[in-house]
Amino acid sequence: MNDIREEVKELQIGLKVRRLRQNRRMTLQDLADQTGLSKPLLSQIENDQVIPPLATLLRISKAFKVRIENFFQEESASEKCILVRSGESRKLIQRGLSRGGSPPYIYHSLAYGKRDRNIEPFLMEFQARNWEEGLLVSHEGQEFLYLLEGEVEFRYGDRAMHLKAGDSLFYDSNEPHGYIAVSETPPRAIVVLYSREA
């Protein structure tokens, strides 16, 4: 767990959020108003106490009018071609969305060294937990998922779909959606997120 926290510190998501906010002369309240997120949550993100889920980062990036990849790239990254070796992806754990809840997934950024990209690829590891409405998220853009192993239940609006290894999804992510693991084998998937210009 300490290694993961160190990787998160290296990525400096909280610092990047604070810098963007301060450069735009915004208060935490201004950012809260534009994103619909609470001031305490935004403060925890800026202080690296909470690792924000993707939907939260998308809201923040839209408020700042920047692309989501700004939070996953090195400050000096300028390579045109990035090779991310097995085991070298940036691993981020999303904390539970409800009090005391386990996180619904862990995500690994697979292109964290590439600047100016239009898509964000992740390796997702889904965690076993019970379904709750609080797991539904929505944000601008589109997503593609290819399930590598295990089984997950995917909720999209009022639909529930059971996915098995080899199944894939492509969907508009402005509709409320969420996943939970439903197999003994921990599910893993490749997810590619496209966010329209902020």
KEKE-640605 format. One record per residue: residue in one letter; x, y, z of N, C-alpha, C in turn. Coordinates in nm, 3 decimals, padded with zeros to 5 digits. Example, Ala and Ser with C-alpha at 12.3 -4.5 7.8 and 13.67 -1.06 7.14 Angstrom:
2
res, nxx, nyy, nzz, caxx, cayy, cazz, cxx, cyy, czz
a, 01.319, -00.569, 00.780, 01.230, -00.450, 00.780, 01.320, -00.330, 00.780
s, 01.285, -00.225, 00.708, 01.367, -00.106, 00.714, 01.290, 00.003, 00.787
//
This chain:
198
res, nxx, nyy, nzz, caxx, cayy, cazz, cxx, cyy, czz
m, 00.083, -00.121, 00.000, 00.000, 00.000, 00.000, 00.087, 00.126, 00.000
n, 00.201, 00.120, 00.072, 00.291, 00.235, 00.074, 00.348, 00.264, -00.063
d, 00.377, 00.155, -00.140, 00.429, 00.173, -00.276, 00.327, 00.247, -00.362
i, 00.199, 00.211, -00.345, 00.093, 00.275, -00.422, 00.083, 00.422, -00.384
r, 00.091, 00.451, -00.255, 00.083, 00.590, -00.211, 00.201, 00.670, -00.268
e, 00.319, 00.607, -00.274, 00.435, 00.677, -00.331, 00.413, 00.707, -00.478
e, 00.355, 00.609, -00.553, 00.328, 00.631, -00.694, 00.229, 00.745, -00.713
v, 00.130, 00.752, -00.625, 00.032, 00.860, -00.633, 00.099, 00.994, -00.606
k, 00.189, 00.997, -00.508, 00.260, 01.121, -00.478, 00.345, 01.164, -00.598
e, 00.409, 01.066, -00.665, 00.489, 01.097, -00.783, 00.402, 01.161, -00.892
l, 00.282, 01.111, -00.906, 00.192, 01.162, -01.009, 00.143, 01.303, -00.975
q, 00.135, 01.334, -00.845, 00.102, 01.468, -00.796, -00.032, 01.520, -00.849
i, -00.134, 01.436, -00.847, -00.266, 01.478, -00.894, -00.317, 01.593, -00.808
g, -00.304, 01.582, -00.677, -00.353, 01.687, -00.588, -00.285, 01.820, -00.614
l, -00.153, 01.816, -00.632, -00.077, 01.938, -00.660, -00.120, 02.000, -00.792
k, -00.145, 01.916, -00.892, -00.187, 01.966, -01.023, -00.324, 02.033, -01.014
v, -00.413, 01.973, -00.935, -00.546, 02.034, -00.917, -00.532, 02.169, -00.848
r, -00.451, 02.175, -00.742, -00.433, 02.301, -00.669, -00.372, 02.409, -00.759
r, -00.269, 02.371, -00.837, -00.205, 02.468, -00.926, -00.303, 02.522, -01.030
l, -00.380, 02.431, -01.090, -00.478, 02.475, -01.189, -00.579, 02.571, -01.127
r, -00.624, 02.537, -01.007, -00.723, 02.622, -00.938, -00.664, 02.759, -00.906
q, -00.542, 02.759, -00.851, -00.480, 02.885, -00.814, -00.444, 02.970, -00.936
n, -00.397, 02.905, -01.044, -00.365, 02.979, -01.166, -00.487, 03.048, -01.225
r, -00.604, 02.992, -01.199, -00.729, 03.051, -01.248, -00.794, 03.140, -01.143
r, -00.722, 03.164, -01.034, -00.771, 03.248, -00.924, -00.909, 03.204, -00.875
m, -00.924, 03.072, -00.860, -01.049, 03.014, -00.812, -01.032, 02.972, -00.667
t, -01.138, 02.987, -00.590, -01.140, 02.934, -00.454, -01.190, 02.790, -00.460
l, -01.176, 02.720, -00.349, -01.233, 02.584, -00.343, -01.383, 02.589, -00.365
q, -01.447, 02.695, -00.314, -01.591, 02.709, -00.332, -01.625, 02.729, -00.480
d, -01.544, 02.808, -00.551, -01.567, 02.826, -00.696, -01.560, 02.692, -00.768
l, -01.457, 02.613, -00.735, -01.441, 02.483, -00.800, -01.555, 02.388, -00.761
a, -01.596, 02.395, -00.636, -01.709, 02.312, -00.591, -01.835, 02.348, -00.669
d, -01.859, 02.478, -00.689, -01.978, 02.522, -00.762, -01.975, 02.474, -00.908
q, -01.857, 02.476, -00.969, -01.847, 02.438, -01.111, -01.849, 02.288, -01.133
t, -01.807, 02.211, -01.033, -01.800, 02.066, -01.050, -01.915, 01.991, -00.984
g, -01.982, 02.055, -00.887, -02.085, 01.984, -00.811, -02.025, 01.895, -00.703
l, -01.893, 01.908, -00.680, -01.825, 01.829, -00.576, -01.816, 01.913, -00.449
s, -01.804, 01.846, -00.335, -01.800, 01.920, -00.209, -01.662, 01.980, -00.184
k, -01.660, 02.090, -00.109, -01.533, 02.153, -00.073, -01.443, 02.058, 00.006
p, -01.496, 01.983, 00.105, -01.409, 01.890, 00.178, -01.345, 01.785, 00.087
l, -01.422, 01.733, -00.009, -01.366, 01.634, -00.101, -01.255, 01.696, -00.186
l, -01.279, 01.816, -00.239, -01.178, 01.883, -00.321, -01.052, 01.911, -00.239
s, -01.069, 01.949, -00.115, -00.954, 01.973, -00.027, -00.876, 01.844, -00.004
q, -00.947, 01.733, 00.017, -00.880, 01.604, 00.037, -00.804, 01.562, -00.089
i, -00.860, 01.590, -00.206, -00.792, 01.558, -00.332, -00.665, 01.641, -00.344
e, -00.675, 01.771, -00.318, -00.559, 01.859, -00.330, -00.449, 01.821, -00.232
n, -00.485, 01.764, -00.118, -00.386, 01.726, -00.017, -00.346, 01.578, -00.027
d, -00.383, 01.514, -00.138, -00.349, 01.372, -00.164, -00.399, 01.278, -00.055
q, -00.511, 01.315, 00.009, -00.572, 01.226, 00.107, -00.672, 01.132, 00.041
v, -00.720, 01.172, -00.076, -00.817, 01.092, -00.151, -00.768, 01.082, -00.295
i, -00.771, 00.962, -00.350, -00.741, 00.943, -00.491, -00.873, 00.951, -00.565
p, -00.891, 01.053, -00.649, -01.022, 01.071, -00.712, -01.053, 00.967, -00.818
p, -01.179, 00.922, -00.824, -01.219, 00.833, -00.933, -01.220, 00.909, -01.065
l, -01.224, 00.835, -01.173, -01.215, 00.896, -01.305, -01.326, 00.998, -01.330
a, -01.448, 00.966, -01.287, -01.559, 01.058, -01.310, -01.535, 01.192, -01.241
t, -01.475, 01.187, -01.121, -01.444, 01.310, -01.048, -01.336, 01.389, -01.121
l, -01.231, 01.320, -01.169, -01.126, 01.389, -01.244, -01.181, 01.452, -01.371
l, -01.276, 01.386, -01.434, -01.336, 01.442, -01.555, -01.412, 01.570, -01.523
r, -01.484, 01.572, -01.412, -01.556, 01.695, -01.372, -01.458, 01.809, -01.347
i, -01.347, 01.776, -01.280, -01.246, 01.878, -01.249, -01.181, 01.927, -01.378
s, -01.147, 01.834, -01.468, -01.081, 01.876, -01.593, -01.175, 01.963, -01.676
k, -01.303, 01.932, -01.675, -01.399, 02.013, -01.750, -01.410, 02.154, -01.691
a, -01.408, 02.163, -01.558, -01.414, 02.295, -01.493, -01.292, 02.379, -01.528
f, -01.177, 02.314, -01.541, -01.053, 02.385, -01.574, -01.032, 02.400, -01.725
k, -01.118, 02.333, -01.804, -01.104, 02.333, -01.950, -00.968, 02.276, -01.993
v, -00.933, 02.164, -01.932, -00.812, 02.091, -01.970, -00.853, 01.946, -01.995
r, -00.766, 01.871, -02.060, -00.794, 01.730, -02.084, -00.755, 01.648, -01.962
i, -00.821, 01.535, -01.945, -00.797, 01.452, -01.827, -00.654, 01.400, -01.821
e, -00.589, 01.382, -01.937, -00.453, 01.327, -01.934, -00.354, 01.419, -01.864
n, -00.389, 01.546, -01.845, -00.302, 01.637, -01.771, -00.271, 01.586, -01.631
f, -00.362, 01.507, -01.574, -00.342, 01.456, -01.439, -00.256, 01.331, -01.435
f, -00.232, 01.268, -01.552, -00.159, 01.141, -01.556, -00.024, 01.153, -01.625
q, 00.017, 01.271, -01.663, 00.143, 01.285, -01.736, 00.248, 01.352, -01.649
e, 00.372, 01.322, -01.682, 00.483, 01.388, -01.615, 00.486, 01.533, -01.662
e, 00.537, 01.621, -01.577, 00.543, 01.763, -01.613, 00.623, 01.785, -01.741
s, 00.731, 01.706, -01.760, 00.819, 01.729, -01.874, 00.798, 01.629, -01.987
a, 00.694, 01.546, -01.978, 00.675, 01.441, -02.079, 00.646, 01.502, -02.216
s, 00.723, 01.460, -02.316, 00.701, 01.512, -02.451, 00.727, 01.406, -02.557
e, 00.739, 01.281, -02.519, 00.766, 01.173, -02.614, 00.648, 01.154, -02.708
k, 00.678, 01.119, -02.834, 00.572, 01.090, -02.930, 00.526, 00.946, -02.920
c, 00.613, 00.857, -02.870, 00.581, 00.715, -02.856, 00.621, 00.671, -02.716
i, 00.529, 00.612, -02.644, 00.553, 00.570, -02.506, 00.536, 00.419, -02.494
l, 00.635, 00.353, -02.439, 00.625, 00.210, -02.409, 00.609, 00.196, -02.258
v, 00.500, 00.134, -02.216, 00.479, 00.106, -02.074, 00.492, -00.044, -02.055
r, 00.601, -00.086, -01.993, 00.628, -00.229, -01.972, 00.532, -00.287, -01.867
s, 00.515, -00.419, -01.877, 00.433, -00.490, -01.779, 00.486, -00.460, -01.639
g, 00.396, -00.422, -01.550, 00.436, -00.391, -01.414, 00.479, -00.247, -01.392
e, 00.484, -00.167, -01.500, 00.528, -00.028, -01.486, 00.415, 00.073, -01.496
s, 00.291, 00.026, -01.507, 00.178, 00.119, -01.517, 00.161, 00.191, -01.383
r, 00.099, 00.309, -01.387, 00.072, 00.383, -01.264, -00.055, 00.327, -01.201
k, -00.044, 00.278, -01.080, -00.156, 00.213, -01.013, -00.221, 00.309, -00.915
l, -00.351, 00.327, -00.929, -00.424, 00.418, -00.841, -00.544, 00.345, -00.784
i, -00.563, 00.358, -00.654, -00.678, 00.294, -00.589, -00.783, 00.400, -00.563
q, -00.901, 00.374, -00.614, -01.013, 00.464, -00.585, -01.071, 00.422, -00.451
r, -01.083, 00.514, -00.361, -01.142, 00.481, -00.231, -01.291, 00.456, -00.245
g, -01.347, 00.389, -00.145, -01.490, 00.359, -00.147, -01.573, 00.485, -00.159
l, -01.683, 00.474, -00.232, -01.767, 00.590, -00.253, -01.858, 00.616, -00.134
s, -01.879, 00.515, -00.053, -01.964, 00.534, 00.065, -01.880, 00.513, 00.190
r, -01.930, 00.558, 00.302, -01.855, 00.548, 00.427, -01.821, 00.402, 00.455
g, -01.692, 00.375, 00.467, -01.648, 00.241, 00.502, -01.654, 00.142, 00.388
g, -01.696, 00.186, 00.270, -01.709, 00.093, 00.159, -01.575, 00.061, 00.096
s, -01.565, -00.059, 00.038, -01.443, -00.093, -00.033, -01.446, -00.026, -00.170
p, -01.331, -00.001, -00.231, -01.331, 00.066, -00.361, -01.389, -00.024, -00.469
p, -01.463, 00.030, -00.566, -01.520, -00.053, -00.671, -01.416, -00.099, -00.771
y, -01.304, -00.027, -00.784, -01.200, -00.071, -00.876, -01.067, -00.003, -00.846
i, -00.962, -00.065, -00.899, -00.828, -00.007, -00.901, -00.798, 00.020, -01.046
y, -00.741, 00.135, -01.078, -00.709, 00.160, -01.217, -00.561, 00.192, -01.235
h, -00.506, 00.140, -01.345, -00.366, 00.160, -01.380, -00.363, 00.243, -01.507
s, -00.299, 00.358, -01.503, -00.285, 00.439, -01.624, -00.180, 00.375, -01.713
l, -00.217, 00.348, -01.839, -00.128, 00.279, -01.932, -00.057, 00.373, -02.029
a, -00.080, 00.503, -02.017, -00.015, 00.598, -02.109, 00.025, 00.724, -02.035
y, 00.067, 00.709, -01.910, 00.089, 00.827, -01.826, 00.203, 00.915, -01.873
g, 00.291, 00.868, -01.961, 00.402, 00.949, -02.005, 00.377, 01.026, -02.133
k, 00.260, 01.011, -02.193, 00.232, 01.072, -02.324, 00.150, 01.198, -02.306
r, 00.199, 01.307, -02.363, 00.125, 01.434, -02.359, 00.032, 01.444, -02.479
d, -00.064, 01.533, -02.469, -00.153, 01.569, -02.581, -00.221, 01.448, -02.643
r, -00.273, 01.360, -02.559, -00.347, 01.245, -02.611, -00.496, 01.272, -02.597
n, -00.573, 01.213, -02.686, -00.718, 01.233, -02.686, -00.792, 01.122, -02.612
i, -00.721, 01.012, -02.585, -00.783, 00.901, -02.514, -00.699, 00.868, -02.392
e, -00.762, 00.803, -02.294, -00.693, 00.762, -02.173, -00.715, 00.613, -02.153
p, -00.612, 00.529, -02.176, -00.627, 00.384, -02.157, -00.591, 00.341, -02.014
f, -00.669, 00.249, -01.960, -00.646, 00.199, -01.826, -00.658, 00.047, -01.823
l, -00.587, -00.013, -01.729, -00.614, -00.150, -01.690, -00.695, -00.139, -01.561
m, -00.815, -00.196, -01.559, -00.902, -00.187, -01.442, -00.906, -00.322, -01.371
e, -00.898, -00.318, -01.240, -00.916, -00.436, -01.156, -01.038, -00.410, -01.069
f, -01.142, -00.487, -01.088, -01.268, -00.465, -01.016, -01.267, -00.539, -00.883
q, -01.315, -00.473, -00.781, -01.315, -00.528, -00.646, -01.453, -00.584, -00.609
a, -01.452, -00.694, -00.535, -01.577, -00.755, -00.491, -01.647, -00.664, -00.391
r, -01.774, -00.638, -00.414, -01.855, -00.559, -00.322, -02.001, -00.570, -00.364
n, -02.091, -00.525, -00.278, -02.233, -00.527, -00.310, -02.270, -00.403, -00.390
w, -02.370, -00.419, -00.474, -02.414, -00.306, -00.555, -02.483, -00.202, -00.467
e, -02.460, -00.076, -00.498, -02.534, 00.033, -00.434, -02.545, 00.146, -00.535
e, -02.650, 00.224, -00.524, -02.676, 00.331, -00.621, -02.564, 00.434, -00.627
g, -02.491, 00.449, -00.516, -02.382, 00.545, -00.511, -02.266, 00.512, -00.605
l, -02.267, 00.392, -00.662, -02.160, 00.352, -00.755, -02.185, 00.406, -00.896
l, -02.305, 00.456, -00.922, -02.334, 00.512, -01.054, -02.265, 00.647, -01.071
v, -02.197, 00.662, -01.184, -02.131, 00.788, -01.216, -02.169, 00.828, -01.358
s, -02.154, 00.954, -01.390, -02.175, 00.999, -01.528, -02.079, 01.114, -01.555
h, -02.037, 01.127, -01.680, -01.944, 01.231, -01.718, -01.945, 01.243, -01.869
e, -01.888, 01.350, -01.920, -01.881, 01.371, -02.064, -01.793, 01.265, -02.129
g, -01.822, 01.234, -02.254, -01.733, 01.148, -02.331, -01.790, 01.011, -02.360
q, -01.700, 00.921, -02.397, -01.735, 00.783, -02.431, -01.633, 00.690, -02.369
e, -01.674, 00.564, -02.350, -01.583, 00.464, -02.294, -01.594, 00.334, -02.372
f, -01.482, 00.264, -02.378, -01.478, 00.129, -02.434, -01.418, 00.038, -02.330
l, -01.478, -00.079, -02.309, -01.427, -00.176, -02.213, -01.418, -00.312, -02.279
y, -01.305, -00.380, -02.259, -01.290, -00.519, -02.302, -01.253, -00.599, -02.179
l, -01.340, -00.694, -02.140, -01.318, -00.772, -02.018, -01.220, -00.886, -02.047
l, -01.105, -00.882, -01.980, -01.000, -00.981, -02.001, -01.027, -01.111, -01.926
e, -01.074, -01.098, -01.802, -01.103, -01.217, -01.721, -01.203, -01.182, -01.613
g, -01.267, -01.289, -01.559, -01.367, -01.271, -01.457, -01.501, -01.229, -01.514
e, -01.592, -01.190, -01.426, -01.726, -01.147, -01.466, -01.764, -01.022, -01.386
v, -01.832, -00.930, -01.451, -01.879, -00.809, -01.384, -02.025, -00.785, -01.419
e, -02.092, -00.715, -01.331, -02.226, -00.666, -01.361, -02.212, -00.518, -01.394
f, -02.265, -00.480, -01.510, -02.256, -00.341, -01.556, -02.395, -00.281, -01.552
r, -02.410, -00.169, -01.487, -02.536, -00.096, -01.484, -02.523, 00.026, -01.575
y, -02.621, 00.044, -01.661, -02.622, 00.158, -01.753, -02.763, 00.213, -01.755
g, -02.782, 00.328, -01.693, -02.918, 00.380, -01.678, -02.999, 00.281, -01.597
d, -03.110, 00.233, -01.652, -03.193, 00.135, -01.581, -03.168, -00.008, -01.629
r, -03.063, -00.029, -01.707, -03.030, -00.162, -01.757, -02.918, -00.224, -01.673
a, -02.925, -00.358, -01.657, -02.818, -00.433, -01.591, -02.770, -00.540, -01.689
m, -02.639, -00.548, -01.711, -02.582, -00.644, -01.805, -02.475, -00.726, -01.735
h, -02.475, -00.855, -01.762, -02.374, -00.946, -01.706, -02.267, -00.968, -01.812
l, -02.142, -00.932, -01.780, -02.031, -00.945, -01.875, -01.938, -01.057, -01.832
k, -01.893, -01.134, -01.932, -01.794, -01.241, -01.909, -01.669, -01.210, -01.990
a, -01.561, -01.280, -01.958, -01.434, -01.259, -02.028, -01.455, -01.267, -02.179
g, -01.400, -01.170, -02.249, -01.415, -01.163, -02.395, -01.525, -01.070, -02.440
d, -01.615, -01.031, -02.347, -01.721, -00.936, -02.382, -01.664, -00.795, -02.384
s, -01.728, -00.709, -02.464, -01.684, -00.570, -02.469, -01.805, -00.478, -02.468
l, -01.781, -00.354, -02.431, -01.884, -00.251, -02.426, -01.829, -00.123, -02.489
f, -01.915, -00.052, -02.556, -01.883, 00.084, -02.600, -02.006, 00.167, -02.566
y, -01.989, 00.277, -02.493, -02.106, 00.351, -02.449, -02.076, 00.498, -02.427
d, -02.182, 00.578, -02.439, -02.174, 00.719, -02.402, -02.175, 00.726, -02.250
s, -02.077, 00.793, -02.193, -02.063, 00.791, -02.048, -02.138, 00.903, -01.978
n, -02.219, 00.980, -02.054, -02.301, 01.082, -01.988, -02.425, 01.019, -01.923
e, -02.452, 00.892, -01.954, -02.560, 00.817, -01.888, -02.502, 00.756, -01.760
p, -02.576, 00.760, -01.646, -02.523, 00.699, -01.523, -02.485, 00.553, -01.544
h, -02.365, 00.516, -01.499, -02.316, 00.381, -01.521, -02.224, 00.340, -01.406
g, -02.206, 00.209, -01.390, -02.119, 00.158, -01.285, -02.101, 00.008, -01.297
y, -02.000, -00.044, -01.228, -01.966, -00.186, -01.234, -01.948, -00.242, -01.094
i, -01.970, -00.374, -01.082, -01.924, -00.449, -00.965, -01.876, -00.585, -01.012
a, -01.782, -00.643, -00.939, -01.733, -00.777, -00.968, -01.837, -00.879, -00.922
v, -01.859, -00.984, -01.002, -01.955, -01.088, -00.964, -01.897, -01.228, -00.982
s, -01.764, -01.239, -00.988, -01.701, -01.370, -01.003, -01.596, -01.389, -00.896
e, -01.564, -01.516, -00.868, -01.457, -01.544, -00.772, -01.323, -01.498, -00.826
t, -01.304, -01.514, -00.957, -01.183, -01.464, -01.021, -01.193, -01.312, -01.028
p, -01.096, -01.239, -00.973, -01.104, -01.093, -00.978, -01.106, -01.045, -01.124
p, -01.210, -00.973, -01.164, -01.219, -00.927, -01.303, -01.113, -00.822, -01.335
r, -01.061, -00.830, -01.457, -00.967, -00.732, -01.509, -01.013, -00.694, -01.649
a, -00.998, -00.566, -01.683, -01.044, -00.519, -01.814, -00.954, -00.408, -01.864
i, -00.949, -00.393, -01.994, -00.889, -00.276, -02.056, -01.001, -00.177, -02.081
v, -00.984, -00.055, -02.032, -01.085, 00.050, -02.050, -01.017, 00.168, -02.118
v, -01.082, 00.217, -02.223, -01.031, 00.334, -02.293, -01.135, 00.444, -02.281
l, -01.094, 00.557, -02.228, -01.184, 00.667, -02.203, -01.153, 00.781, -02.299
y, -01.256, 00.831, -02.366, -01.242, 00.948, -02.452, -01.325, 01.059, -02.392
s, -01.262, 01.171, -02.369, -01.334, 01.286, -02.316, -01.330, 01.396, -02.419
r, -01.447, 01.447, -02.455, -01.454, 01.555, -02.551, -01.385, 01.677, -02.495
e, -01.350, 01.769, -02.582, -01.284, 01.892, -02.536, -01.368, 01.958, -02.428
a, -01.300, 02.006, -02.324, -01.371, 02.069, -02.212, -01.436, 02.198, -02.255
//
